Amino acid sequence: MDNSEDTGEKFAQFAAHMLGPDRFAPRLHDISLAELAGLGIRGLIVDLDNTLLGFRETELAAEHLAWVQEAHDRGFAMVMVSNNFSERVRGIARQLNIECIPNALKPLPFGFLRAIRHLNLPRKQIAVVGDQLFTDVLGAKCCGGLYTILTEPIESKDFAVTMMFRFFERLMLPQRREW
């Protein structure tokens, strides 16, 4: 194998690691909290838009409310990390009785690092759940050691920039649902 082939293979492996979620789930409420606990996960960083709540919706689905309540009951520490604006994020976080980090600028690590400090757990005990490969998964992977779960978006409506990234997600992950 010549140097260019070796370099190309290494880059492909690096890209697969950085953009490959540890697991997939159709929706947040489909994630088994018992399974996460069995993996040693004790803290959760959860995205808001199109993970917990549909784009621009204000009412959480009953099954997501129940999942968050079960997470509380099982002793999981939780933080919501969102690129959305403060007022919306804080209002939803209050409903769920969890901490939040709005305006997180994902995939940059700042919001994730604040969430990790808040959870006060080793990174290997934290899972990140979100619907976007290029914000939630990539941002978590840039922080090193975080377990990542990629969900399907709740609905097709989204920010214009996100819609562009969805196109690239489908190229990277053809198993994703088509919108």
N, C-alpha and C positions, 0 to 999 in steps of 0.2 A: 504494500500500500504506500503510495507516495504521500508526501507531506500535506498536499491540498485535500486529499481524500480523508486523511487522519484528522485534519482540522475541521473539515465539514462534518465528520461523524461526531467529533467532540462537541461542536456547536449544536448539532441536532439533539444530542443527549442533554446538554445544558438547557436548551429550549424546552425539551420535554419535561425536565425537572422543574423549571421555573413556571411553566404554564400548565403543568399537569396536576389537576386536583387529586387529592388522595382518594376521594370518592365522590360519587354523584348521588343526588337525591331529587326526586320530582319536585317536592315542596319541603319547606321547613318542617312541617308536622310529620313528614315521612321519615325523619331522622330518628333513629332509636337512641334515646338517652341512655338506656341500659347498655347498649353496645358501646357508646362513647365512654361511659363509666368503666366498662370492661377494658377499654384501651388505655385507661389511666387519665382520661380527659376530665378536668375538674373546672375548667373555665371556658366560656364561650364568648367570642366576638361575633356579633351578628349584624349584617347589613340591614338597612331599612327598605328602600324602594325596590320593589319587585322581588324581595325576599320575604320580608315580614308583611308588607302591605303593597297593594297595587299602586302603580304610578298615580300620584295626586289623589289617591283615596285617603279618607280620614278614619274609616272604621275598620278595625282589625277583624279578620275572620275568626270565628269561634274556635276553629281547630288550632290556629296559631296562638290565640290566647291560652288555650288549654295546654299547648306544648310548653309555652313559657312558664305557666304555673307549675307544670310537672317538673321543669328544670329547677325552679325555685325549691320545690318540695324535695327534690333529690340532692339539694345542696350545691348545685352548680352556681358559680359566680358568673355574672353576665354583664357585658358592655355592648351597647349599640354604637357602631362606627359608621357614619354616613357622610357622603359628600353633600348632602342636602343642607339647607339653611337651618340655623339654630332654632327658631321658633317651632317649626314642624317637628324636628328631631326631638327636642325637649318635651313637647307635648305628648308624643307617642311613648317616649321613655317613661314619663310620669304614669301613663296608663298601665305600663308593664312593670312598674316599680324596679327599673333597672337604670344604671348609669348610662350616659351617652357622650359621644364625642362628635359634634356636628362639624361641618366644613372641614372634613378630614383630609381632603386633597389626595384621596387614594388614586393611584397605587403608591404614592410617596409614603415613606414609612412613618411619618410623624404621628398620625392618628393611631396607627397600630401600636407604636411604641408607647403612647400615652395609655392606651387600653391595657397593654401588657403590664405597665407599672401599676395601673389601678387594680388589675386582677391579682397582682402580687403572687404569681405562680410561675414555676419554671415553664419555659416555652413548650416543652414536650407535653405539658398538661393542658394546653390551650388549643381549641379548634376554632377556625374561622369559617363562618357560613355566609355565603353570598351567591348572587346570581350572575356575576360578571367575571369572566376569565381575566380581563386586562385591568381590573381594579381590585377585586376581592382576592382572587387567587394569587395574582402576581404580587400584589402588595404584601400579602401574608408570607409568600415565599421569600421576598426580599428581606423580611425580618428574621428568617432562619428558624427552623425547627417547629413551625406552627403547622398543625394538621389542617388540611383544607377540604371543605365540602362545597361543591358547586351545585346549586339548585337550578331548576328551570325558572325562567322569569314568570311571575304570576300572570302578566299580560303583555301584549305586544306594544302598548304605548310606552314611550320612553323619551328621554332627552334626545335631541338630534345627534349629539356626539356619541351617545350610547348606541344609537341605532347604527352608526357607522362601525363601531366596535363589534356589534353583533354580527355583522357581515364577516369580519375577520375571525370571530369565534367559530362560526360555522365552517370556515376553511380549516381551522386548527382542530376542531372537534366535530366531525361530521355526524356523530351520534346525537348531537343536540337537536332538539325539536326545531323545526322550521317555523319562522314567523312570516 
